[in-house]
Amino acid sequence: MADAFDGFRIGAGYAVVEPDRHRPGSFTLVVDGTPQSHVDLDDPTHLAFEYIRRIGHAIDLLPPGPVTALHLGAGALTLPRYVAVTRPGSRQQVIELERDLVDHVRDALPFPRGASIRVRYGDAREVLSKLPAGLHGTVDLAVVDVFGGSQIPAHVTSIEFYRSVASFLSPTGIVAVNVADGAGLAFARGQASTLQAVLPSVAAVADTGMLKGRRFGNIVLLGSPTDLPVADMPRRYSSDPMPAKVVHGAELRAFIAGAPIVTDQTAVASPEPNRSVFGG
């Protein structure tokens, strides 16, 4: 393993892989002061961040066996590592803008042995349009976790973008979207409204305080061309050490509260968090 503690430039930003003082063998990727990923090299099934754990539960609810996965946004590749270990034989593709980020992460935090993870470089939406035609309709898991610094870029929040992502899903595939928002949740409500306009089965997962718009944080949106396993989800999420509520059906419509569908013409970036959110 290379020296994992040297900072490095990515685009106009600055990133560093920091050791976790509380968990030996674990590291956090921090970009411009914002913690973006956590990796436990000794146990890649350990998911430290709340929203990552919630996506991990969705992965566990997929049928047993290897999956075809598409990850938009790399970070420290926490979820590709998780899939590689929990579902051996899975085929995974990752799209990431910053080659230097992935190069440094792969050097400092090596992939699990035998992991089949291919990384493609470039803007998530642009590269998505250039993926092999044979991948359409085959993806069991799509993860959308695209950030520019601490914000989600506008061009990956629209109905046009979500239609493109959905075109890769298998008939039973699931897309998981990490949405960051603050008080009032106007951005998150718009994202839920937009995803629901593309896929017939959608749910939102977050802790109850977050769902009430009391603080800045993350809401995970799940969508599928078929019915999500909502009967199995509440117990799994509520029993987690970081419990969450699953919102779907009429409750999700109430959460959306008539928020308009986001288009390429109306899309805006997610709100920028206050530095105090990350203890800065």
Residue pairs with C-beta under 8 A, 6 or more apart in sequence:
1 107
1 108
1 109
1 110
2 107
2 108
3 108
4 17
4 19
4 27
4 108
4 109
5 16
5 17
5 18
5 19
6 16
7 14
7 15
7 16
8 14
8 15
8 16
8 100
8 101
8 104
9 15
9 100
10 31
10 98
10 100
10 101
11 97
11 98
13 31
13 32
13 149
14 31
14 32
15 29
15 30
15 31
15 32
15 101
15 104
16 29
16 30
17 27
17 28
17 29
17 30
17 76
17 104
17 105
17 108
17 109
18 27
18 28
18 29
18 30
19 26
19 27
20 26
20 27
20 28
20 38
20 48
23 40
23 46
23 48
24 42
25 40
25 41
25 42
25 43
26 38
26 39
26 40
26 41
26 42
26 46
26 48
27 38
27 39
27 41
27 76
27 108
27 109
28 35
28 37
28 38
28 39
29 35
29 36
29 37
29 38
29 39
29 75
29 76
29 105
30 36
31 147
31 149
31 150
32 149
32 150
33 275
33 278
33 280
34 149
34 150
34 273
34 278
35 49
35 278
36 75
36 76
36 147
37 49
37 52
37 75
37 76
37 77
37 78
38 47
38 48
38 49
38 52
38 76
38 78
39 76
39 77
39 78
39 81
39 109
40 46
40 48
41 109
41 110
44 78
44 81
44 82
44 84
44 85
44 112
45 82
45 85
45 86
47 53
47 56
47 78
47 82
49 78
50 207
50 217
50 218
50 242
50 244
51 178
51 218
51 219
51 220
52 78
52 79
53 240
53 242
54 205
54 206
54 220
54 237
54 240
54 244
55 79
55 143
55 176
55 178
55 220
56 79
56 82
57 233
57 236
57 237
57 240
58 174
58 176
58 205
58 220
58 222
59 67
59 79
59 82
59 83
59 86
59 87
59 141
59 176
60 86
60 236
61 174
61 229
61 232
61 233
61 236
62 140
62 141
62 174
63 172
65 87
65 89
66 87
66 88
66 89
66 90
66 91
67 83
67 87
67 90
67 91
67 140
67 141
68 90
68 91
68 92
68 135
68 138
68 139
68 140
68 141
68 170
69 80
69 83
69 90
69 91
69 92
69 93
69 139
69 140
69 141
69 142
69 143
70 92
70 93
70 95
70 131
70 135
70 139
70 141
70 142
70 143
70 168
71 77
71 79
71 80
71 92
71 93
71 94
71 95
71 142
71 143
71 145
72 95
72 124
72 128
72 142
72 143
72 144
72 145
72 146
72 156
72 165
73 95
73 96
73 124
73 143
73 144
73 145
73 146
73 147
74 94
74 95
74 96
74 98
74 101
74 102
74 105
74 119
75 105
75 145
76 105
76 109
77 94
77 102
77 105
77 106
77 109
77 111
77 117
79 143
79 145
80 92
80 94
80 111
80 115
80 117
81 111
81 112
81 115
83 90
83 92
83 141
84 90
84 92
84 111
84 112
84 114
84 115
84 116
84 117
85 112
85 115
88 114
89 116
90 116
91 116
92 115
92 116
92 117
92 118
93 117
93 118
93 119
93 120
93 131
93 135
94 102
94 117
94 118
94 119
94 120
95 119
95 120
95 121
95 122
95 124
95 127
95 128
96 102
96 119
96 120
96 121
97 121
97 122
97 123
97 124
98 121
99 121
102 119
102 121
111 117
120 127
120 131
121 127
124 144
124 146
124 156
125 155
125 156
125 161
125 164
128 164
128 165
128 168
129 164
131 168
135 168
136 167
136 168
137 167
137 168
137 169
137 170
137 171
138 168
138 170
139 168
139 169
139 170
139 173
140 170
140 172
140 173
140 174
141 173
141 174
141 175
141 176
142 165
142 168
142 169
142 173
142 174
142 175
142 176
143 175
143 176
143 178
144 156
144 165
144 175
144 176
144 177
144 178
145 177
145 178
146 152
146 153
146 156
147 153
147 180
148 269
150 180
150 272
150 273
151 180
151 269
151 270
151 271
151 272
152 179
152 180
152 269
152 270
153 269
154 267
154 268
154 269
155 161
155 264
155 267
157 190
157 191
157 194
157 262
157 267
157 268
157 269
157 270
158 194
158 262
158 263
158 264
158 266
158 267
159 194
159 197
159 198
159 261
159 262
159 263
160 263
160 264
161 264
162 175
162 194
162 195
162 197
162 198
162 199
163 198
165 175
166 175
166 198
166 199
166 223
166 225
169 175
169 224
169 225
171 225
171 226
172 224
172 225
172 226
173 224
173 225
174 222
174 223
174 224
174 228
175 195
175 199
175 222
175 223
175 224
176 220
176 221
176 222
177 191
177 195
177 220
177 221
177 222
177 223
178 218
178 220
179 187
179 188
179 191
179 192
179 218
179 219
179 220
179 221
179 270
180 187
180 216
180 217
180 218
180 270
180 271
180 273
181 187
181 188
181 213
181 216
181 217
181 219
181 270
181 271
182 213
182 215
182 216
182 217
182 271
182 273
183 213
183 214
183 215
183 216
184 213
185 211
185 213
185 219
186 259
187 268
187 270
187 271
188 204
188 219
189 255
189 256
189 257
189 259
190 259
190 260
190 261
190 262
191 221
191 262
192 202
192 204
192 221
192 252
192 255
192 256
192 259
193 256
193 259
193 260
193 261
193 262
194 261
194 262
195 202
195 221
195 223
196 202
196 223
196 252
196 256
197 261
198 223
199 223
199 224
199 225
200 224
200 225
200 226
201 223
201 224
201 225
201 226
201 227
201 228
201 248
202 221
202 222
202 223
202 228
202 248
202 252
203 221
203 222
203 223
203 228
203 230
203 233
203 246
203 247
203 248
203 252
204 211
204 219
204 220
204 221
204 222
204 246
204 247
204 248
204 252
204 255
205 219
205 220
205 221
205 222
205 233
205 237
205 244
205 245
205 246
205 247
206 217
206 218
206 219
206 220
206 244
206 245
207 217
207 242
207 243
207 244
207 245
208 245
209 215
210 217
210 218
210 219
211 219
211 245
211 247
211 255
216 271
216 273
216 274
216 277
222 228
228 248
230 246
230 248
230 249
233 246
234 245
234 246
237 243
237 244
237 245
237 246
238 244
238 245
247 255
260 266
